[in-house]
Amino acid sequence: MKIFPAIDLLDQKVVRLYQGDYQQKEVFGDDPVAFAQAFEQAGANYLHLVDLDGAKAGKLHYFETAQKIVENTNLFVEVGGGIRDEATIKHCLSAGVDRVILGTIAQKNPVFTQAMLKKYRNKIAIGVDAKDGKVAVEGWLEKTATDAFDFCQQLVVWGAETIIFTEIARDGTGEGINLPLYQKLNQLEAEIVASGGVASLNDIEGLKQLGISGAIVGKSLYNEKLKLEDVLAAGREEH
């Protein structure tokens, strides 16, 4: 299983939010490149980079940061937050970003999203953020009436190969992963990446046993509840 340590950027700082609340942030540093390098040194191969300012504003803010991480590590880097047009997608991919995450735009502009999935295929992941079972958009600030699971089914029809599913109520809380939810999601014909609430090695092992493609790990690394080396070992395929 792929393990994605997460770097969330807000006000040019590396932060973690509690349940997606911009007012409940914890700052961990101001050098995202150093965090990425530390993750790589610990054995990580993947990185999940989120531009929280961009998600709220609808425009990517930290392109240069993503570019610096790409230039200074060998990590597979995926970037999300405020990516709403093809020019930004091209800009990121041409700078060496491996995968671009579409979130709000996927819910608000199906025609554009289908076109981008068809054109860029596995270079695009769709981020589905769920609040009370409904899709949330605009940096999690707005809850829609769209059922999150139904939306994921629709994304597969559109050609989405990777869906990053975040349960907002668990994000940054340390509550643990909702395994029955991911068991249901894993019936879909797409790679599912679990996000929000990974709190223990049992969460990682549970997701791996379900056959989930990947997991994003954030706050539990930053507050040192989990060591990245242990998470990577738990997610590794047995040979």
C-alpha positions in Angstrom: 0.0 0.0 0.0 1.3 3.5 -0.9 1.9 5.7 2.1 1.6 9.5 1.5 2.9 11.7 4.3 1.0 15.0 4.0 2.2 18.6 4.0 -0.6 21.1 4.3 0.4 24.8 3.6 -1.4 27.8 5.1 -0.1 31.3 5.4 3.3 30.0 4.2 3.5 27.6 7.1 3.3 23.8 7.4 0.1 23.2 9.4 -2.5 20.7 10.4 -6.2 21.6 10.7 -8.7 20.0 13.0 -11.8 18.7 11.1 -10.9 21.1 8.2 -11.4 24.2 10.4 -9.1 27.0 9.3 -9.5 28.6 12.7 -8.2 25.4 14.4 -4.7 25.1 13.0 -1.5 23.9 14.5 1.7 25.2 13.0 4.6 22.8 12.7 7.2 24.8 10.7 7.9 27.1 7.8 10.1 25.0 5.6 8.1 22.5 3.6 11.1 21.4 1.5 12.9 20.3 4.7 9.8 18.3 5.8 9.6 16.6 2.4 13.3 15.7 2.6 12.9 14.3 6.1 10.0 12.1 4.9 12.2 10.9 2.0 15.1 10.1 4.4 12.7 8.1 6.5 11.9 5.9 3.5 8.8 7.6 1.9 8.3 7.4 -1.8 5.2 9.5 -2.0 4.1 13.0 -0.9 0.7 14.6 -0.6 0.9 18.4 -0.8 -2.1 20.5 -0.1 -2.4 24.3 -0.7 -5.0 25.3 1.9 -4.8 29.0 0.9 -5.4 27.9 -2.7 -8.3 25.6 -1.8 -10.1 28.5 -0.1 -9.2 31.1 -2.8 -9.8 28.9 -5.8 -6.3 29.6 -7.2 -3.0 27.7 -6.5 -0.8 29.7 -4.2 2.2 27.5 -3.6 3.3 26.4 -7.1 6.9 27.4 -6.3 7.0 25.3 -3.2 5.8 22.3 -5.1 8.5 22.9 -7.7 11.2 23.2 -5.0 10.1 19.9 -3.5 10.2 18.2 -6.9 13.7 19.6 -7.6 15.1 18.7 -4.2 13.6 15.2 -3.7 12.9 12.0 -5.7 9.4 11.7 -4.2 6.3 11.1 -6.2 4.5 14.4 -5.5 0.8 15.0 -5.8 -0.6 18.5 -5.4 -4.1 19.8 -4.6 -5.8 22.9 -3.5 -7.3 25.5 -5.8 -6.6 23.8 -9.1 -9.5 24.8 -11.2 -8.2 25.2 -14.8 -6.1 23.4 -17.4 -3.4 26.0 -17.5 -2.6 25.2 -13.8 -2.7 21.5 -14.4 -0.2 21.9 -17.3 2.0 24.2 -15.2 2.2 21.7 -12.4 2.9 18.7 -14.6 5.5 20.6 -16.7 7.3 21.4 -13.4 7.6 17.7 -12.6 4.6 17.3 -10.3 3.5 13.7 -10.8 -0.2 14.0 -10.1 -2.7 16.9 -9.8 -5.7 16.7 -7.5 -9.0 18.2 -8.6 -11.5 18.8 -5.8 -14.1 21.5 -5.9 -14.0 21.8 -9.7 -14.9 18.1 -10.0 -18.2 18.7 -8.3 -18.9 22.1 -9.8 -17.9 21.5 -13.4 -18.4 17.9 -14.6 -17.8 18.7 -18.3 -14.3 20.1 -17.5 -13.5 17.3 -15.2 -14.4 14.6 -17.7 -12.3 16.3 -20.3 -9.3 16.5 -18.0 -9.6 12.9 -16.9 -9.8 11.8 -20.6 -6.8 13.9 -21.5 -4.4 13.4 -18.5 -5.7 10.1 -17.2 -3.5 8.8 -14.3 -2.0 12.3 -13.9 -5.2 13.4 -12.3 -6.7 12.3 -9.0 -10.1 13.4 -7.8 -10.3 14.5 -4.1 -13.7 13.8 -2.6 -14.1 15.5 0.8 -17.1 14.2 2.8 -19.0 15.9 5.6 -22.0 14.0 7.0 -21.9 11.8 3.9 -22.2 14.8 1.5 -19.5 16.3 -0.7 -17.9 19.4 0.7 -16.2 22.0 -1.5 -14.3 25.3 -1.4 -11.6 24.2 1.0 -14.3 22.2 3.0 -16.1 25.4 3.8 -19.3 24.6 1.8 -21.3 21.4 2.1 -23.3 20.3 -1.0 -26.4 18.1 -1.3 -24.4 15.5 -3.3 -24.0 12.1 -1.7 -20.3 11.4 -1.5 -20.5 7.7 -2.4 -22.8 8.3 -5.3 -20.4 11.0 -6.5 -17.5 8.5 -6.4 -19.5 6.1 -8.5 -20.0 8.9 -11.0 -16.3 9.7 -11.1 -15.5 6.1 -12.0 -17.9 6.4 -15.0 -16.1 9.6 -16.0 -12.8 7.7 -16.0 -11.2 8.6 -12.7 -8.4 6.2 -11.9 -7.6 7.5 -8.4 -10.0 8.9 -5.8 -8.7 10.4 -2.6 -11.5 10.2 -0.1 -11.3 12.3 3.1 -13.8 12.1 5.9 -13.6 15.6 7.3 -15.1 14.8 10.7 -12.1 12.6 11.4 -9.4 14.7 9.8 -6.8 15.8 12.4 -8.7 14.3 15.2 -6.8 11.1 15.8 -10.1 9.1 15.9 -9.0 6.5 13.5 -10.2 5.4 10.1 -13.8 4.4 9.3 -12.9 1.0 7.8 -16.5 0.0 6.8 -16.7 3.2 4.7 -13.5 2.3 2.9 -14.6 -1.3 2.4 -17.7 0.1 0.6 -15.5 2.5 -1.5 -13.1 -0.3 -2.4 -15.9 -2.0 -4.4 -15.5 0.8 -7.0 -13.2 0.3 -10.0 -10.7 2.9 -9.0 -7.7 3.2 -6.7 -8.9 4.5 -3.4 -6.6 6.6 -1.2 -7.8 6.9 2.4 -7.4 10.3 4.1 -8.5 11.8 7.4 -8.0 10.2 10.8 -5.2 7.7 10.5 -4.2 7.3 14.1 -2.6 4.0 14.6 -0.8 1.2 12.8 -4.0 -0.8 13.1 -5.6 1.7 10.8 -2.9 1.1 8.2 -3.1 -2.6 8.6 -6.9 -2.6 8.3 -6.8 -0.5 5.1 -4.1 -2.8 3.7 -6.2 -5.9 4.4 -9.1 -4.3 2.6 -6.9 -3.8 -0.5 -7.0 0.0 -0.3 -4.5 1.5 -2.7 -3.0 4.1 -0.4 -3.3 6.1 2.8 -2.5 9.8 3.6 -0.9 10.3 7.0 -0.7 13.7 8.6 -1.2 14.8 12.1 -0.2 11.5 13.7 3.2 12.0 12.2 3.6 15.6 13.2 2.6 15.0 16.8 4.8 11.9 16.9 2.0 9.5 17.7 3.3 7.5 14.8 6.8 7.1 13.3 6.9 7.2 9.5 9.2 4.3 9.4 6.7 2.2 11.3 3.8 3.3 9.1 5.8 2.5 6.0 6.6 -1.0 7.4 2.9 -1.6 8.2 1.8 -0.6 4.7 4.4 -2.6 2.9 3.3 -5.6 0.9 4.4 -9.0 2.4 6.6 -11.0 0.1 
